[in-house]
Amino acid sequence: MNATDPTRAALEAEHVAASTLLASLTRDFEGIVEASADSNADDEHDPEGSTIAFERSQVSTMIGQARTRMSEVAAALQRLDAGTYGVCEVCGEPIPPGRLEARPVARRCVACS
């Protein structure tokens, strides 16, 4: 077992978590759209809480964040395969282990961020 195996396992687990979250959010979004499709309710003036448009926008933003996270993790796995994981893309110096622990998808060292 080499030193990158725990890193790969952590990145793969993060990818699965992001994928699961994306699937759940997509279902939520579809449910919101479906629930409002045949409604002629004036949700923009409903004093009872958030509007359907707000909920749809909020879930849509979270879907975008989950997709971005999946892309970041996929890129980190590609760097791991290429042997460049943990090397700053700007200065070429090693990224400190503490930074990689806090942000496993980091592409740059703190100085170059």
C-alpha positions, 0 to 999 in steps of 0.5 A, a space after each residue: 500500500 503506497 502513501 497515496 492510497 488513503 488520499 485516493 480513498 478519501 477523494 473517491 469517497 468525496 466523489 461518491 458523496 457529491 454524486 449522491 448529493 447531486 442526485 438528491 438535489 436533482 430529485 428535489 428540484 424536479 419535485 419543486 418544478 412538478 409541484 408548481 407546474 399546474 399551480 396558479 398560486 401567487 407565491 410571490 405574495 404569500 406571507 407564509 414563507 419562501 416562494 417557489 421561485 426562491 426554493 427553485 433558485 436555492 436548490 439550483 445553486 446547490 446543484 451547481 455547487 455539487 457539480 463543481 465539487 465533483 469536477 474538483 474531485 475528478 481533477 484531483 484524482 487525475 492529478 493523483 494518477 499523473 503524479 502531480 497531486 500535492 504539487 502547486 500548479 503555479 510555483 511547482 512547490 509541494 502543497 503542505 500536508 495540512 492544506 491538503 488535509 483541509 482541502 484535498 482538492 487544492 491545486 495551489 499552495 497557500 502563497 499562490 492561492 
